[in-house]
């Protein structure tokens, strides 16, 4: 796909892990609960079916890219925002004014070995990656094709 885009999705493994995604029916899940406008805009305005996803475990002893997935449904309203019992509830959101959106992703494969944040930071080919920028906390980030290929290559080889 010539116009395929690539993304990094962060998730705390205690909240939702790559293993959880792999165990979903059809290995597919809604990527709900995103409550950052910049990340929302990326999902809403740029993500397309077929886009690649690097699944990254954050807030863990060894943060790392652990698997790949792809987008199987483009942006649609995140109904968890208007459910008062949801941990993602937003009183400003409603069915008439959804505010937040989500996409569906499907698991592809666990990496042959996780690629750790330390390895990513130590690889000069990944100096421009948003993940390594100081203060970059977005849960969804664009990734270039070159960054995608480099991380997949790193997962097939030994640590740096």
Secondary structure, 3 states (H helix, E strand, C coil): CCCCCEEEEEEECCCCCHHHHHHCHHHEEEECCCCCHHHHHHHHHCCCCCCEEEEEEECCCCCEEEEEEEEEEEEEECHHHHCCCCCCCCCCCCCCCCCCEEEEEEEEEEEEEEEEHHHHHHCHHHCCCHHHCCCCCCCEEEECHHHHHHHHHHHHCCCC
